[in-house]
Amino acid sequence: MSVSAAELTAKKCTACEGDTPAFTKDQITEHLTAVPEWKLADDGKLIRRKYKFKDFVTAMAFLQKVAVLAEEEEHHPDLHLTGYKNVAIELSTHAIGGLSANDFIVAAKIDKLPV
């Protein structure tokens, strides 16, 4: 059964400890349908989305919005800025070595940010 973006954005991240199991392939597939711009890494342990902005200032402004959201959710992505306007965002739950609901909640909320 697929999960919707609306379902994800209505949720709040919860703390994941080492005893929380990482998502299975089926769970990942169900959640990816809600965030179609996000791609699963080959190892299945993170999701990534890429953006290209018109300039450095716009890219940095977007990253600042992502930073505020991440702080609110207490779930922090890896942020990459290259070539002054190319942004990549990676989400993974490091404490469990894979993906959790938190990654998809934050991805769905990032998707709602104005670009």
C-alpha positions as CSV (number, residue, x, y, z in Angstrom):
1,M,0.0,0.0,0.0
2,S,1.4,3.4,-1.0
3,V,1.9,6.3,1.3
4,S,0.9,9.8,0.2
5,A,2.8,13.0,0.5
6,A,-0.1,14.5,2.5
7,E,0.2,11.7,5.0
8,L,3.9,12.3,5.4
9,T,3.7,16.1,5.7
10,A,1.0,15.7,8.4
11,K,3.5,13.7,10.6
12,K,6.3,14.8,12.8
13,C,9.7,13.1,13.0
14,T,10.3,10.9,16.1
15,A,13.6,9.9,17.6
16,C,15.1,6.7,16.2
17,E,17.5,4.7,18.3
18,G,19.8,1.9,17.3
19,D,17.1,-0.7,18.0
20,T,14.7,0.7,15.4
21,P,14.9,-1.4,12.3
22,A,15.7,0.2,9.0
23,F,12.9,0.2,6.4
24,T,12.6,-3.0,4.2
25,K,12.7,-2.7,0.4
26,D,8.9,-3.0,0.4
27,Q,8.5,-0.1,2.9
28,I,11.0,2.0,0.9
29,T,9.0,1.4,-2.3
30,E,5.7,2.3,-0.6
31,H,7.2,5.6,0.6
32,L,9.0,6.5,-2.5
33,T,5.7,6.9,-4.4
34,A,5.0,9.9,-2.2
35,V,8.2,11.7,-3.0
36,P,8.8,10.9,-6.7
37,E,11.6,13.4,-7.2
38,W,13.8,11.6,-4.6
39,K,16.0,8.7,-5.9
40,L,17.1,5.7,-3.9
41,A,20.9,5.2,-3.6
42,D,22.2,2.0,-5.1
43,D,22.9,0.6,-1.6
44,G,19.3,1.3,-0.5
45,K,20.4,3.3,2.5
46,L,19.6,6.9,1.5
47,I,17.4,9.0,-0.7
48,R,18.7,11.9,-2.7
49,R,17.2,14.9,-4.6
50,K,19.1,17.3,-6.8
51,Y,18.2,20.9,-7.6
52,K,19.8,23.5,-10.0
53,F,19.3,27.2,-9.0
54,K,19.8,30.3,-11.1
55,D,22.6,31.6,-8.8
56,F,24.5,31.1,-5.5
57,V,22.3,33.4,-3.4
58,T,19.1,31.5,-4.5
59,A,20.7,28.2,-3.7
60,M,21.8,29.3,-0.3
61,A,18.4,30.8,0.5
62,F,16.8,27.4,-0.3
63,L,19.4,25.6,1.9
64,Q,18.6,27.9,4.7
65,K,14.9,27.0,4.5
66,V,15.9,23.3,4.5
67,A,18.1,23.9,7.6
68,V,15.2,25.6,9.5
69,L,12.9,22.7,8.6
70,A,15.5,20.1,9.6
71,E,15.9,21.8,13.0
72,E,12.1,21.9,13.5
73,E,11.9,18.1,12.7
74,E,15.1,17.3,14.6
75,H,16.2,15.2,11.6
76,H,19.1,16.6,9.6
77,P,19.9,15.8,5.9
78,D,23.3,16.0,4.4
79,L,23.4,19.1,2.2
80,H,25.7,19.6,-0.7
81,L,26.4,22.8,-2.8
82,T,28.6,22.4,-5.8
83,G,29.4,24.6,-8.8
84,Y,27.8,27.5,-6.8
85,K,24.2,26.7,-7.8
86,N,23.9,22.9,-7.8
87,V,22.3,21.4,-4.6
88,A,21.9,17.8,-3.6
89,I,20.1,16.7,-0.4
90,E,20.6,13.3,1.0
91,L,18.4,11.8,3.7
92,S,19.3,8.7,5.8
93,T,18.8,7.8,9.4
94,H,22.4,7.4,10.5
95,A,21.5,5.8,13.9
96,I,20.0,2.8,12.2
97,G,22.2,2.7,9.1
98,G,19.4,3.0,6.6
99,L,16.0,4.7,5.9
100,S,13.2,5.3,8.3
101,A,9.9,7.1,8.2
102,N,11.7,10.3,9.3
103,D,13.6,10.5,6.0
104,F,10.4,10.4,4.0
105,I,8.6,12.9,6.3
106,V,11.5,15.4,5.8
107,A,11.7,14.7,2.1
108,A,7.9,15.4,1.7
109,K,8.2,18.6,3.7
110,I,11.3,19.7,1.7
111,D,9.2,19.1,-1.5
112,K,6.7,21.7,-0.2
113,L,9.3,24.4,0.3
114,P,9.2,27.2,-2.3
115,V,12.1,26.8,-4.7
